Amino acid sequence: MYGWIWRHLPGNWPVRALISLALVVGAVYLLFEYVFPWAEPLLPFNNVTVDDNGEGAGS
């Protein structure tokens, strides 16, 4: 997949590297700004509870 993307980018290798970097930065931005906030309520990681009856650790 990465080879296919690399072959289809225009320019020589420095230009391709710069475009590739921009694509990676754009993908990370989209994930953090839109995908992760949308998916966060659907994940079970926020349902972490610790049973604490008000007793100390040595009790």
BAMI-104376 format. One record per residue: residue number from 1; x, z, y of N, C-alpha, C in turn. Coordinates in pm, 1 decimal. Example, Ala and Ser with C-alpha at 12.3 -4.5 7.8 and 13.67 -1.06 7.14 Angstrom:
2
(node 1; (1319.0; 780.0; -569.0); (1230.0; 780.0; -450.0); (1320.0; 780.0; -330.0));
(node 2; (1285.0; 708.0; -225.0); (1367.0; 714.0; -106.0); (1290.0; 787.0; 3.0));
***
This chain:
59
(node 1; (82.8; 0.0; -118.3); (0.0; 0.0; 0.0); (88.0; 0.0; 125.7));
(node 2; (191.1; 84.4; 129.1); (275.6; 91.4; 247.9); (354.2; -38.2; 266.8));
(node 3; (395.2; -98.7; 156.1); (464.5; -226.4; 164.5); (374.5; -334.7; 220.6));
(node 4; (249.1; -333.4; 181.0); (153.6; -432.3; 232.6); (135.5; -414.4; 382.4));
(node 5; (120.7; -290.4; 427.4); (106.8; -264.0; 570.9); (232.6; -309.5; 643.8));
(node 6; (349.5; -276.1; 589.9); (475.7; -311.4; 654.8); (490.7; -463.3; 667.9));
(node 7; (454.2; -537.0; 563.7); (466.8; -682.4; 568.3); (370.6; -746.1; 667.1));
(node 8; (257.6; -683.6; 694.9); (157.9; -742.1; 782.9); (171.1; -698.5; 929.3));
(node 9; (264.3; -609.6; 958.4); (288.0; -571.4; 1097.2); (372.6; -678.1; 1165.9));
(node 10; (345.3; -705.8; 1292.6); (423.6; -807.4; 1362.7); (557.9; -753.1; 1411.1));
(node 11; (651.7; -843.3; 1435.6); (778.1; -806.6; 1496.3); (888.3; -778.7; 1396.0));
(node 12; (1004.3; -742.7; 1450.2); (1117.6; -706.1; 1365.7); (1106.2; -558.4; 1326.5));
(node 13; (1208.1; -506.5; 1257.3); (1191.0; -372.1; 1200.8); (1178.9; -261.7; 1305.6));
(node 14; (1245.3; -264.4; 1421.9); (1221.8; -156.4; 1519.8); (1078.3; -157.2; 1573.6));
(node 15; (1024.4; -276.2; 1594.7); (886.3; -285.5; 1642.6); (790.5; -237.6; 1534.4));
(node 16; (817.0; -277.2; 1411.1); (733.2; -231.7; 1298.9); (739.2; -79.9; 1283.6));
(node 17; (858.7; -24.2; 1300.7); (874.1; 121.7; 1289.9); (794.3; 192.0; 1399.1));
(node 18; (798.0; 138.6; 1519.3); (723.2; 197.8; 1630.2); (572.5; 187.6; 1607.0));
(node 19; (527.7; 72.8; 1559.1); (385.2; 55.7; 1528.6); (344.1; 148.4; 1414.4));
(node 20; (430.1; 161.0; 1313.6); (400.6; 250.9; 1201.7); (388.6; 395.0; 1249.1));
(node 21; (477.6; 436.5; 1336.9); (472.4; 571.4; 1392.3); (342.5; 592.0; 1470.1));
(node 22; (303.6; 491.7; 1548.8); (178.1; 501.7; 1623.6); (58.0; 509.9; 1529.8));
(node 23; (61.5; 436.4; 1419.7); (-47.9; 443.6; 1322.9); (-56.8; 581.3; 1257.3));
(node 24; (58.2; 638.7; 1224.0); (59.3; 772.2; 1162.7); (8.4; 876.7; 1261.1));
(node 25; (55.3; 869.5; 1385.6); (10.1; 964.7; 1488.0); (-140.3; 949.7; 1511.0));
(node 26; (-189.0; 827.1; 1514.1); (-332.8; 804.0; 1530.6); (-414.2; 858.4; 1414.7));
(node 27; (-364.7; 839.7; 1293.2); (-435.8; 891.6; 1176.4); (-440.4; 1044.0; 1177.4));
(node 28; (-328.9; 1107.8; 1212.6); (-324.9; 1254.9; 1219.6); (-419.0; 1304.8; 1328.3));
(node 29; (-421.0; 1237.4; 1442.1); (-511.6; 1275.3; 1551.0); (-657.2; 1266.9; 1506.3));
(node 30; (-693.4; 1156.8; 1442.0); (-831.4; 1141.9; 1395.3); (-868.3; 1248.9; 1292.9));
(node 31; (-775.4; 1280.9; 1204.2); (-803.0; 1384.6; 1105.1); (-826.3; 1520.2; 1171.2));
(node 32; (-737.4; 1559.6; 1263.0); (-748.5; 1691.8; 1323.9); (-864.2; 1702.2; 1422.3));
(node 33; (-899.6; 1595.2; 1489.5); (-1004.0; 1601.4; 1591.3); (-1144.8; 1577.6; 1536.6));
(node 34; (-1157.8; 1499.5; 1430.5); (-1290.6; 1461.8; 1384.7); (-1318.3; 1497.4; 1238.9));
(node 35; (-1227.3; 1463.3; 1148.9); (-1254.6; 1482.0; 1005.8); (-1249.0; 1628.9; 966.5));
(node 36; (-1142.3; 1699.8; 1001.2); (-1129.5; 1839.2; 961.4); (-1237.9; 1928.3; 1022.4));
(node 37; (-1271.3; 1915.2; 1151.7); (-1380.9; 1997.7; 1204.3); (-1515.6; 1967.1; 1138.4));
(node 38; (-1537.2; 1842.2; 1101.4); (-1662.2; 1807.8; 1031.8); (-1665.3; 1869.0; 892.1));
(node 39; (-1553.1; 1865.5; 821.2); (-1548.5; 1912.1; 683.0); (-1533.6; 2062.9; 671.4));
(node 40; (-1488.5; 2130.7; 774.8); (-1459.3; 2274.3; 766.5); (-1579.4; 2358.9; 724.0));
(node 41; (-1700.2; 2336.9; 775.8); (-1812.3; 2419.3; 729.2); (-1851.0; 2393.0; 584.0));
(node 42; (-1810.2; 2281.2; 529.8); (-1845.0; 2246.5; 392.1); (-1749.9; 2307.3; 290.0));
(node 43; (-1636.1; 2360.2; 336.6); (-1536.3; 2415.3; 246.3); (-1560.1; 2564.4; 223.1));
(node 44; (-1528.6; 2614.0; 104.2); (-1557.4; 2754.3; 72.2); (-1452.6; 2853.0; 121.1));
(node 45; (-1354.3; 2810.8; 199.3); (-1244.0; 2899.3; 235.0); (-1283.9; 3006.9; 335.1));
(node 46; (-1395.0; 2992.5; 404.7); (-1437.0; 3093.3; 501.7); (-1517.8; 3205.4; 437.9));
(node 47; (-1548.0; 3195.3; 310.2); (-1628.5; 3295.8; 242.5); (-1541.6; 3399.5; 172.6));
(node 48; (-1430.5; 3434.2; 233.4); (-1339.2; 3531.3; 175.0); (-1380.1; 3670.1; 223.4));
(node 49; (-1407.8; 3758.4; 130.1); (-1443.6; 3895.4; 165.5); (-1357.9; 3992.2; 84.2));
(node 50; (-1332.7; 4106.2; 143.1); (-1259.7; 4211.3; 75.3); (-1351.9; 4331.4; 69.8));
(node 51; (-1368.3; 4385.7; -49.4); (-1456.8; 4500.6; -64.4); (-1382.7; 4625.8; -16.7));
(node 52; (-1427.3; 4678.2; 97.1); (-1365.2; 4797.2; 152.5); (-1474.7; 4898.1; 181.4));
(node 53; (-1473.7; 5008.1; 111.2); (-1575.7; 5111.7; 127.7); (-1531.8; 5218.0; 227.9));
(node 54; (-1434.5; 5186.0; 309.1); (-1387.9; 5282.5; 408.0); (-1287.8; 5382.6; 350.3));
(node 55; (-1247.3; 5361.7; 229.0); (-1152.9; 5453.4; 167.0); (-1011.5; 5404.5; 190.2));
(node 56; (-918.7; 5494.6; 196.1); (-778.2; 5458.3; 214.1); (-720.7; 5400.3; 86.3));
(node 57; (-602.9; 5347.7; 94.8); (-540.6; 5285.4; -20.0); (-504.5; 5388.0; -127.0));
(node 58; (-478.2; 5509.8; -86.3); (-437.6; 5612.0; -184.2); (-555.8; 5686.9; -245.2));
(node 59; (-675.2; 5655.7; -204.8); (-790.4; 5732.6; -255.8); (-835.0; 5683.9; -390.7));
***
